[in-house]
């Protein structure tokens, strides 16, 4: 077993640009460690929070949103050699039907609520960012933005880890319980904000908030704007016409938009609020998944405070 782990570690390090190790491989027990491959940052976070030093996670270096990522041959080899492959499901891994992976190693973390997935009327193809032209599929994929669903995904991770390392079941259960409490706290805070803002019209810059809207009762209109691309005049005219009826004063963004965008929105009396889906690493070690979600909740709370100050 030790020889297998050593050979596999060398392979992964050579095959991939970077093997993300949340904990040092020297600290991992080489007799029981497994390499766990994941397809987005929330899943990586759940694995590392639950398993700790017991596993080494592999999440490829991905530029942009991982939902539009397609594995290179070397990255695919790393997934094929992993002891456990953790998938988001809900059509997130659009590349999955075109590759060969060991089925007994894969876990679909959205399976338990597959009958509650949101399916859109049609797919939307557009261009932005490093991904270029891509399609938002007919199934909404940011499942974890409903924190109750995120808990179910984390539970699926925990169950899969226990099957691989049954002697660690006690530790995994304990770590999952701690994580669950933190996710529940976030869920309750968002429910409270949603109750206060249920009659406040909102604009959403991108079609990634479907589960978030459904769970927390936020209503509004979805656009297809990017934070790093100035909308053209046609889009501005469309927004002006739309908001003449909607009268939204807040737009929810995945990331902080360009200053020019913010300034022009202000001329329309539309303010910017960032709610980062946290689908990828943010480059700040202090801002892990829970920290990003706490920041998101604080940002949304500003809407409620401003509404109260305005007497709404």
C-alpha positions in Angstrom: 0.0 0.0 0.0 2.8 2.4 0.8 4.5 1.7 -2.5 1.2 2.3 -4.3 0.6 5.6 -2.6 4.2 6.8 -3.3 3.9 5.8 -7.0 0.5 7.5 -7.3 1.8 10.7 -5.7 4.7 10.9 -8.1 2.3 10.4 -11.0 -0.1 13.1 -9.9 2.6 15.6 -9.4 4.0 14.9 -12.8 0.7 14.7 -14.6 -0.8 17.9 -13.3 0.3 21.5 -13.1 -0.4 21.5 -9.4 -1.9 19.0 -6.9 -3.8 21.1 -4.4 -2.9 19.8 -0.9 -4.9 21.3 1.8 -2.7 19.5 4.3 0.9 18.4 4.0 1.4 14.9 2.5 4.0 14.3 5.2 1.2 14.6 7.8 -1.1 12.2 6.0 -1.1 8.6 7.1 0.3 6.9 4.0 -1.3 3.6 5.0 -4.8 5.0 4.8 -4.6 8.2 2.7 -6.6 8.5 -0.5 -6.4 11.0 -3.3 -9.7 12.7 -3.7 -10.4 14.5 -7.0 -13.1 17.3 -7.0 -14.6 19.5 -9.7 -15.2 22.8 -7.9 -14.1 24.7 -4.8 -17.1 24.1 -2.6 -16.6 20.3 -2.9 -12.9 20.7 -2.2 -13.8 22.7 0.9 -16.2 20.1 2.1 -13.7 17.3 1.6 -10.9 19.1 3.5 -13.2 20.2 6.3 -14.5 16.7 6.8 -11.4 14.6 6.1 -8.7 16.9 7.5 -5.2 15.2 7.2 -6.7 11.9 6.2 -6.8 12.6 2.5 -5.0 14.7 -0.1 -7.4 16.6 -2.4 -6.8 17.3 -6.0 -8.6 20.3 -7.6 -7.0 21.4 -10.9 -5.8 25.0 -11.4 -8.8 26.4 -13.3 -9.1 29.9 -14.7 -12.6 31.2 -14.5 -15.7 29.3 -13.5 -15.0 25.5 -13.1 -18.4 24.7 -14.6 -17.0 25.6 -18.0 -13.7 23.7 -17.5 -12.9 20.6 -19.5 -10.0 18.4 -18.3 -6.9 18.1 -20.3 -5.5 14.6 -20.9 -3.1 14.9 -18.0 -5.9 16.2 -15.7 -8.2 13.4 -16.8 -5.4 10.9 -15.9 -5.2 12.3 -12.4 -9.0 11.9 -12.0 -8.8 8.3 -13.3 -6.1 7.5 -10.7 -7.9 9.1 -7.8 -9.3 6.9 -5.0 -12.5 9.0 -4.9 -14.0 11.3 -7.5 -16.4 13.9 -6.0 -18.8 15.4 -8.5 -21.3 18.3 -8.1 -23.9 16.8 -10.4 -26.8 18.9 -11.7 -25.2 19.0 -15.1 -22.1 20.7 -13.6 -19.7 18.3 -15.2 -20.8 18.7 -18.8 -17.6 16.8 -20.0 -18.4 13.7 -18.0 -20.3 11.8 -20.7 -17.3 12.1 -23.0 -14.6 10.6 -20.8 -14.0 7.3 -19.0 -13.8 7.3 -15.2 -14.2 4.4 -12.8 -17.9 4.5 -11.8 -17.2 2.8 -8.4 -15.0 5.8 -7.5 -17.5 8.5 -8.4 -20.0 10.2 -6.0 -22.7 12.6 -7.3 -23.3 14.9 -4.3 -26.6 16.3 -5.7 -28.2 12.9 -6.1 -30.2 13.1 -2.9 -32.1 16.1 -4.2 -32.1 15.3 -7.9 -35.9 15.5 -8.0 -35.7 19.2 -6.8 -33.2 20.4 -9.4 -34.3 23.5 -11.4 -34.5 23.0 -15.1 -34.6 26.0 -17.4 -36.8 26.3 -20.5 -33.7 26.6 -22.8 -30.0 26.9 -22.7 -28.2 30.2 -23.2 -25.0 30.6 -25.2 -22.8 33.7 -24.8 -19.2 34.8 -24.4 -17.2 36.2 -21.5 -14.0 35.7 -19.6 -11.3 33.2 -20.2 -13.8 30.5 -21.1 -14.9 32.3 -24.3 -18.2 31.2 -25.7 -20.1 28.8 -23.4 -23.5 27.6 -22.6 -25.6 27.9 -19.5 -27.3 24.6 -19.5 -31.0 23.7 -19.0 -30.3 22.5 -15.5 -29.3 25.1 -12.8 -26.0 24.0 -11.4 -25.0 26.2 -8.4 -26.7 23.9 -6.1 -24.8 24.9 -3.0 -26.2 28.4 -3.0 -29.2 26.8 -1.2 -27.3 26.1 2.0 -29.7 23.2 2.9 -28.6 21.6 -0.4 -25.0 22.3 0.5 -25.4 20.4 3.7 -26.8 17.4 1.7 -23.8 17.6 -0.6 -21.4 17.7 2.4 -23.2 14.7 3.9 -22.7 12.8 0.6 -19.0 13.7 0.8 -18.8 12.4 4.4 -20.6 9.1 3.5 -18.3 8.6 0.5 -15.2 9.2 2.7 -16.4 6.8 5.3 -16.8 4.1 2.7 -13.2 4.6 1.6 -11.8 5.0 5.1 -14.2 3.3 7.5 -11.8 3.5 10.4 -12.1 7.3 10.3 -15.9 7.3 10.5 -15.9 8.9 14.0 -13.6 11.7 12.9 -15.5 12.3 9.7 -18.9 12.4 11.5 -17.5 14.8 14.1 -16.1 17.2 11.5 -19.2 17.0 9.4 -21.3 18.0 12.4 -19.2 21.1 13.0 -19.4 22.0 9.3 -23.2 21.4 9.3 -23.7 23.8 12.2 -21.8 26.5 10.3 -23.9 26.0 7.2 -27.1 25.9 9.1 -26.2 29.3 10.8 -25.6 30.8 7.3 -28.9 29.3 6.1 -30.9 30.8 9.0 -29.3 34.2 8.5 -30.2 34.2 4.8 -33.7 33.1 5.6 -34.1 36.0 7.9 -32.8 38.4 5.3 -35.0 36.9 2.7 -38.1 37.3 4.9 -37.3 41.0 5.2 -36.6 41.5 1.5 -39.3 39.3 0.0 -41.1 42.3 -1.4 -37.9 44.1 -2.6 -37.4 43.8 -6.3 -33.8 42.8 -7.3 -31.7 42.5 -10.4 -29.4 39.5 -10.8 -26.4 40.0 -13.1 -26.1 36.4 -14.1 -28.2 33.2 -14.2 -26.5 31.4 -11.3 -28.8 32.3 -8.4 -31.8 30.0 -9.1 -31.5 27.9 -6.0 -30.6 30.9 -3.9 -33.7 32.7 -5.0 -35.9 29.7 -4.4 -34.7 28.9 -1.0 -34.5 32.4 0.4 -37.4 34.1 -1.3 -35.6 36.7 -3.3 -37.5 38.0 -6.3 -36.2 39.8 -9.3 -35.1 39.7 -12.9 -32.0 37.9 -14.3 -29.6 39.6 -16.7 -26.6 38.2 -18.5 -24.0 40.8 -17.6 -20.3 40.2 -16.6 -18.5 42.2 -13.9 -15.4 42.7 -16.1 -17.2 43.6 -19.4 -18.9 47.0 -19.9 -22.4 46.3 -21.3 -23.2 47.7 -24.7 -25.7 50.5 -25.3 -28.4 47.9 -26.2 -28.1 46.3 -22.9 -28.2 49.6 -21.0 -31.4 50.5 -22.9 -32.9 47.1 -22.1 -32.1 47.6 -18.5 -33.6 51.1 -18.4 -36.8 49.9 -20.0 -37.0 46.8 -17.8 -36.4 48.8 -14.6 -39.0 51.3 -15.5 -41.5 48.7 -14.5 -39.5 46.7 -12.0 -38.1 49.7 -10.1 -35.2 47.7 -8.6 -32.6 49.6 -6.6 -30.2 46.7 -6.1 -28.3 44.4 -8.5 -26.6 41.2 -7.2 -23.2 40.4 -8.8 -20.9 37.4 -8.7 -17.9 39.8 -8.2 -17.3 43.5 -7.9 -18.1 45.1 -11.3 -16.0 47.6 -13.2 -16.1 51.1 -11.7 -17.6 52.4 -14.9 -20.4 49.9 -14.6 -21.1 50.8 -11.0 -21.1 54.6 -11.8 -23.6 54.2 -14.6 -25.8 52.0 -12.5 -25.8 54.7 -9.8 -27.1 57.2 -12.4 -30.1 54.8 -12.7 -30.4 54.6 -8.9 -29.3 51.0 -8.9 -26.7 50.0 -6.3 -24.3 47.1 -6.5 -24.2 44.1 -4.1 -21.7 41.3 -4.4 -22.8 37.7 -3.6 -19.9 35.5 -4.7 -21.0 31.9 -5.5 -17.4 30.8 -4.5 -17.3 28.2 -7.2 -13.5 28.6 -7.5 -10.6 29.6 -5.2 -10.4 33.3 -4.7 -6.6 33.5 -4.1 -7.0 34.6 -0.5 -6.2 31.9 2.0 -8.1 33.7 4.7 -11.2 33.8 2.6 -12.3 30.2 2.6 -15.8 29.1 1.6 -17.4 29.9 4.9 -15.7 33.3 5.1 -16.9 34.1 1.6 -20.4 33.2 2.5 -20.2 35.3 5.7 -19.1 38.2 3.6 -22.0 37.6 1.2 -24.5 37.6 4.0 -23.0 40.9 5.4 -23.4 42.4 1.9 -27.0 41.4 1.6 -27.7 42.8 5.1 -26.8 46.2 3.8 -29.9 46.1 1.5 -32.1 45.5 4.6 -30.5 48.3 6.5 -30.9 50.8 3.7 -34.5 49.8 3.2 -35.2 50.4 6.9 -33.4 53.8 6.8 -35.6 54.7 3.8 -38.7 53.7 5.7 -39.5 50.8 3.4 
